[in-house]
Amino acid sequence: KDIQYVFSNYYNKLEIIRFDSNLGKYVGYTEFGVKQANYWNNIPSEIARRRAQREGYCQHNIDIWYGNP
């Protein structure tokens, strides 16, 4: 199934950083966000944790959200 997990951090309504399960890594959108993305992308347990969120959260609830009545 084409399920995408996205985790974003915002500050003052500006997106700073995002994890996208299709990319499998963090992407920074500001100078600070780029630094944070580089830091978090080099922590294997952080990347594994975010990747697992797609399976544990999205896949687990897909039938609840989009199931046939």
N, C-alpha and C positions, 0 to 999 in steps of 0.2 A: 504494500500500500504506500501511497505517496503522502506520508505524514512528515511534517517538518516541526521540529522543536526549536523555538527561538527564545533566548534569554537576553534581555536588554537592560542596561543601566542608563538612567537619565539624571541630569542635573540641570535645574532651571529650564525644563522643557526641551533640553538639547540632549540627543542621544550621544552618549560618550563611548559605549562599547557594546558589542553584541556577540553572542555565541549562536551560531547557526548550525543545526545538525546536518544540513546538506553539505556544508563546507567542512564540518568537523573541527572547527577552531574558532577562536575569538578574532574579531575584527574591530579595530579602533577607528573612531570617527573624529576624534580631536587629538591634539598633541598628547594630552594626558592619557586618553583612551588607547592610543597606539602603544605607549609605553606599558600600560597595563596589559594589553593584548599580548605583547611580546613576553611579558613576565608569566602570565597565566598559560600561554601556549607551551611554555617550557616546563610545566609541571604536569607530568603524565597522569597523576591521580586526579587532577582538576579536569583535564580533558576527558578522562574515562568517566568521571562522575557526571559531567554534562551529557556525554553520549548516552549514558545509561538512563538519563531522564526521558529521552525519547521513548525508550522501551517501557520504562517503569511508569511513566505518567501518561504519555500520549497513547501508546498502544493499549494500555490497560483500560483506558476510558473511552476508546473509540466507539465501542458498541453502545455505551451509555449515551454519548452525545449524538451519534448518527445512526443508531440502530433502528431497524424497522419495527413499528409498533405491532 
